[in-house]
Amino acid sequence: GLFKGVISNGTFLNEKNAERLVKAGLDFLTISVDGTEETHNYIRGSEYSFKKTMEAISNVIRFRNNNQLPIITINMTMSDYNYKQLSDMAKIADAVGVDILQFQHQWFTEDHVAKAHTAYTKEKFGIESHYADGFRNYVTGKIDSEKFVEEIRRVKNESHRVDVRFYPDLEEKDVRPYYEKSTNVVYNDACGNPWWSMII
């Protein structure tokens, strides 16, 4: 059958919406969290965002009852704002009761690729798209690679109830080149998503 899920910031998952979501028969629910409460609220621009998101997760867990579905994941994209908070995030994920905590490395592209994308969309579609600009590496020099590696090692070695994952699961030796010269670290030469998933 079809594997169905929702990716959300969770801020509109009040009791009514959470119940409807669970009854809809979702297989997974992924909630984006940007770090501990202060960090998340700063990035989201709202002093209530973290609280609303944690309440949303609790609502879904409550309506899920003893069922295993939907599988609930907190996804935290790692950045210069939160890369020292991995262990703290694992404690939060344990406390709120999600199934998976995924730490996601940022995706980068080089300047010439972003410029080529902008030129292509203008030539082929007549639009000024700067979508790829958002994937340029703006964090080089803002992340202390040694401290980042220590934090990754710490959270991997700790014991947690939640299933802790990294995507991609970089080897320690690859963290520095990934963030400083991202194209030196290559994991795939093609995107497989069109063959197995559709995102709306």
PyMOL commands that set and color helices and strands:
alter all, ss='L'
color gray80, all
select helices_A, chain A and resi 15-23+37-44+49-64+86-96+111-125+131-135+145-157+172-180+182-184+193-196
alter helices_A, ss='H'
color red, helices_A
select strands_A, chain A and resi 5-8+28-32+71-77+100-104+163-167
alter strands_A, ss='S'
color yellow, strands_A
deselect
rebuild
show_as cartoon
